[in-house]
Each structure stands twice: as C-alpha cells, then as structure tokens.
Amino acid sequence: MKSNKADKSITVTVERKVKHPIYGKFVKKTTSFHAHDEKNECTIGDVVRIMESRPLSKTKRWRLVEVVEKAK
C-alpha cells in the first residue's frame, strides 16, 4: 500500500515486471488503484487484497477485502 492520508480511502500500488519488446530488459511498471477502506485499518507498507466494486467516487472503483501482511 502506498498512501492512507484520505479518510476511509487508500492508494494501492501494483508493481509488475514487463520484458521490453526490443531490448529484452525487464522494466518495472506500476499501476495505482484508489480503494475504499471502511475501518481505516491499513497503514503504509501493508500488503492488501482489493476487489472491484461499483464506483464509490470519481476515482474509487475498488474496495479493501483483507490485509494480507502488516508492515514491519
């Protein structure tokens, strides 16, 4: 998880490695999702599971399912 500054909202960053089509080097690509956290239970650095839901605001289309691993 990347950010929990907003009330009942979190920003989740998903990182993946994609092979460059020409040079063959693996490049990190990141995608950010805004998710709904009803109980404000997440902190920065947590590993979380989110699922798609109906639009909750202009940018929020995901909601928190569970905290897989707490930050150390």
C-alpha positions, 0 to 999 in steps of 0.5 A: 500500500502506498498512501492512507492520508484520505479518510476511509480511502487508500492508494494501492500500488501494483508493481509488475515486471514487463520484458521490453519488446526490443531490448529484452530488459525487464522494466518495472511498471506500476499501476495505482488503484484508489480503494475504499477502506471502511475501518481505516485499518491499513497503514503504509507498507501493508500488503492488501487484497482489493476487489472491484466494486461499483464506483464509490467516487470519481476515482474509487472503483475498488474496495479493501477485502483483507490485509494480507501482511502488516508492515514491519 
